[in-house]
Amino acid sequence: MKIITNARLFTVANENDVLGSIVVDQDKIVAVGKDIDPKTYPDAEIIDAKGLIVTPGLVDPHCHIGVMEEGIRFEGNDTNETSGPIYPELRGIDSVYAKDMAFEYTYKSGVTTVNTGPGSANIIGGTFTAIKTYGETIDDMIVKEETCMKMALGENPKRVYGTANKNPGTRMASAALMREWLFKAKDYHKKIHAWKNEEEDAKEPAFDMKLHSLMRVFEGMPVKIHAHRADDIVTALRIAKEFDLNVTIDHATEAYLIPEKMKLENARLILGPTLGYASKYELVNKSFTSAKVLEDHGVEFAIMTDHPVITLDTTLVQAALFIKEGLSEKTALEALTLTSARLNGIDNRVGSLEVGKDADIVVWDGPIFDLMTRPEMVFINGELVHKKA
């Protein structure tokens, strides 16, 4: 058992900027707050935070760490299966290399959980997985094996397949292909449901691995749709409404240009990366003012790195630039922790300092969004995995 005392707590869920303590038993938080007496736990290891800021570990809601490995060419790039545009049966967890060199600098920067998986070459690309950033093998790191189904609109599928004279070559074809497979999966799901419930004349349909995986979006599995431009964002929301899907719009680069629409549709966004240059046409309107506009309109959003597009150790750099353009520090911290966890369905485990949650804790040596600040200590599942030299 450990007690982190004299901590300037930012729990995210409840109290913020309160001097208190956190009690950790094995891998879970068992108490947190300002009225904890360490004498109640006589056998606990006492860790004095010395008045430093303590937050939950940061959560990246969309990246490709371990799937697109750092320092390796095609041999370590398993991001996109480009033999066809429809691959819902693929699982990101089957591509994650736990020894990717990026994991070490990621947890040392305070990011303790990531949602990683396939890229955006395919209209339907497979499932993401939520993992901790520290562990010997992927099996040691899993938070949730499959968090969501990845889909994509916009330039990437057009470029990969259209330039090879294959479908899709236009935005119309991309949307049509997405709808086609959703209709197929919906029908397959209906037949499976009828057969399992022994409805009259119902027969078990022939097994189809693609449809068997994709049909889960009709059982509540979230859908993560890659969309940068305003037209692609609106198309994604239109399709989500048609099929009653639980959707996040990932990247959402131009969402700030249509904030009233985002509010009207109750859009849930995963914003970024905004750091870096506009490498393609659909990024020309990216702006660090976007988060402030969305915050002002009450639109829910998390912030991603899309690692390795920008590396995970720049998480707070990007957030600081959003803050520089008007985003509140409170919303910024939420976007990197609890909102990020909630939009990926893992907020029961991570994203805030609450009783019963994983003991993923970061002690910072200065203000969170000061670019000179570094983690003093990082705990993952209650284990001290990093201490500043």
GIRAHU-V275373 format. One line per field, one symbol per residue. ss: DSSP state (2 for helix, 1 for strand, 0 for the rest). phi: phi as a letter, one per 20 degrees, with the letter a starting at -180 (. if undefined). psi: psi as a letter, one per 30 degrees, with the letter a starting at -180 (. if undefined). A space follows every 10 residues. Layout:
BEGIN
ss: ???
phi: ???
psi: ???
END
This chain:
BEGIN
ss: 0111111111 0000011111 1111100111 1110000222 0000111100 0011110111 1110000100 0002221000 0000010000 1222000000 0222222200 1111110000 0001111111 1100000222 2111111111 1100222222 2200000000 2222222222 2222222222 2222220000 0000000022 2222222200 0111111002 2222222222 2220001111 1000222222 2222000111 1000000000 2220000002 2222220001 1110000000 0222222222 2222000022 2222200222 2220000000 0000000100 1111000000 0000111111 001111100
phi: .ccedldefc fmfcfclcfa ccdddldced abqedeegff cfeffedefl mffccfgfce eabcfnedfe mceffdddfc eeeaecbfff cggfdfefeg ffffffffeo edccdcrfed fdfcdodece cfecrfcgff dfebgceaee cbcnffffff dffelceedc fffffffffg ffffffffff ffffffelfg mfcffgfcff fffffffedo ffdddfbefg fffffgfffg fgdleedded nlgdgfecff ffffelfddc epfdfoeefb ffdfdfbffg ffffffemef bdcdemhegc fffdgfffff fffgeoffff fffffecffg fffdmcffdc obecgneged ccddeaggef fefcffbcdc lnefdbcff
psi: kkjjlhkjki feeckkhkka lkkkjcglkf kkafhkjfff ifgkkkjjfh glkkllkljk fjagkfejlk gkbfegjhek jgflfjiffk kefffkjfgk ffeefeffff jfkljlalag ekejfaklkk llgkleleff fkekejelkk lklaeeeeee eefghlkkfl eeeeeeeeee feeeeeeeee eeeeeeghlk gklklkkjee eeeefffggf klkjjkkele eeeeeeeeee eeghljkkjk dhegeffhee eeeeghkjkj kakfkaljfl eggfgkkffe eeeeefggkk klklfgkgek lffgefeeee eeeegfkkee eeeeffceee eefgggffel fljlkflkij kkkkgakegk ffklkekkkk hfkjfkkk.
END
